[in-house]
Amino acid sequence: MLDAAASASGVKPGDTVKATFDYEATDTDEPTLKDVDAVTLISCEGDWLEGTVASGACGLFPAAYATPHGHHGAAPKKKTK
């Protein structure tokens, strides 16, 4: 089941997300991520995603550490006079 954040961003198992921050694994079932890693999602559950990094590492990581691949966020608003 997708959580609200994952659902709102449109990610689902099979999608690729980009790590947006470094994440140091704190358990054996978590991969260490660098802020440029692409991760193929296996599942989306609550505030956690499960995926496989190109290096072959696989496991759970916080959804807040990733964005949909190719997503660069909202463009900054221009100041108006």
C-alpha positions in Angstrom: 0.0 0.0 0.0 1.4 3.4 -0.9 1.6 6.0 1.8 0.1 9.5 1.2 3.5 11.1 0.4 4.4 8.3 -2.1 0.9 8.3 -3.6 0.9 12.1 -4.0 4.3 12.0 -5.8 3.0 9.2 -8.0 5.7 6.6 -7.2 4.9 2.9 -7.2 6.8 -0.4 -7.2 8.9 -0.7 -10.3 9.5 3.1 -10.5 13.0 4.6 -10.2 13.6 7.3 -7.6 16.6 9.5 -7.0 18.2 9.7 -3.5 18.1 13.4 -2.6 20.2 13.1 0.5 22.9 10.8 1.8 21.5 8.1 4.0 23.7 6.0 6.2 22.2 2.5 6.8 21.4 2.0 10.5 20.4 -1.7 10.2 21.3 -4.7 8.1 18.0 -4.4 6.1 18.8 -0.8 4.9 21.1 0.3 2.0 23.5 3.2 2.4 22.5 5.9 -0.2 24.4 8.7 -1.8 22.5 11.8 -2.9 22.9 10.8 -6.6 21.9 7.2 -6.4 19.0 5.9 -8.5 16.9 3.3 -6.7 14.4 0.9 -8.3 11.4 0.5 -6.0 10.3 -2.8 -4.8 7.6 -1.6 -2.4 6.2 1.6 -0.8 5.0 1.2 2.8 4.2 4.1 5.2 7.1 6.5 5.4 9.5 3.8 4.1 10.4 2.7 0.6 12.1 -0.6 -0.3 14.4 -0.6 -3.3 17.5 -1.8 -5.0 20.4 0.6 -5.7 22.5 0.2 -8.9 25.4 -1.2 -6.7 23.1 -4.2 -5.9 22.4 -3.1 -2.3 18.7 -3.7 -1.4 16.6 -2.6 1.5 14.4 -0.1 3.3 15.0 3.7 3.5 13.0 6.7 4.5 10.7 8.0 1.7 11.8 11.6 2.6 15.3 10.8 1.3 14.1 10.3 -2.3 12.2 12.0 -5.1 10.7 10.6 -8.4 13.5 10.2 -10.9 13.6 13.3 -13.2 11.7 15.4 -10.6 13.6 18.6 -9.8 11.0 20.2 -7.5 9.1 23.3 -8.1 10.9 26.1 -9.9 11.6 29.1 -7.7 9.0 31.9 -7.9 10.2 35.1 -9.6 9.8 38.2 -7.6 7.3 40.7 -9.1 7.5 44.4 -8.8 
